[in-house]
């Protein structure tokens, strides 16, 4: 079993792991010949099923195993990987490999950085630092790689290795893990800026918590530790999205208009053109009104405000986001990350968001 790859896009990988770490502590990672998968299935809250194209994150990618497609399945703690990647943001290069130490499997991140110093400021400091004083990192190799004897600058290269313990999973351990199954959506809509949506959602959540703490007399800390406020998110097939919250003390909403409802692809819908004519979203479009004045044609879901705020952290990655509403049943987000290489496969992050009845 072997895995080794150079990281070509450290910033994107770091932002991606940041969004995952807010939703779960442990991820199931599948590496194979075609793609990289990260899956988060918490006991409570949103599930994430992310499929990353290899070229969007890695280069010089090698994976070998006895399984079909050279698949390797790992159980990975997300937060330690994210912290390690953050330290590599200014690195000259970074690479990952699967290794083992004292019979413990590890994902090893090797970071190379270069700094340019004036010789006058570092005179007498040519000694290699003690490896035990690496600031919490693993092995540290600090050495001069070039020196200009005519008063120029000195380039210093530092190699840092950080290790994240993982657990290798056999095929039997993952064969029963499947994505949730949902019916065809009633409404699908291209969401506005997720960071804008996150800002408004968090404002609504804080207002609800504040009014709850005032009404109960338990203080804001007590309200914050209890169940999160329920936000209502709704949309129609005429480019309208509405976020609202209603409690005994407040009733507020925010509405977006002029959004896009992507056309369905007959090649992707069972029954082709006939399937599109009978699709729930087609019926919802016929029911609704362009000005959104009628309640007909709207699909709505109720979601946990805190969980929703954590989901929207994926907005830092950019890309387009399509929300699929199954009326009063489920909300699914598809986050499409573009690849810098023309013709390369898109990466798709799928979020199955927990919803609640009225």
Secondary structure, DSSP 8 states (H G I E B T S, - for coil): -EEEEEES-HHHHHHHHHHHHTT-SEEEEEE-SSEEEEEE--SSS-EEEEEEEHHHHEEEEEEE-SSGGG-EEEEEEHHHHHHHHHTTTT-SEEEEEEEEETTEEEEEEEEEEEEEEEGGGSTT--S---GGGSTT-S-EEEEEEEE-TTS-EEEEEEEEEEEEEEEEE-HHHHTT---------SEEEE---HHHHHHHHHHHHHHHHHHHHHHHTSHHHHHHHS---EEEEEEETTS-EEEEEE-SS-EEEEEE-S-------TTTSTTHHHHHHTSHHHHHHHHS-TT--SSTTEEEEEEEHHHHHHHGGGGGG-SEEEEEEETTTEEEEEEEE--SSTT---EEEEEEE-EE--
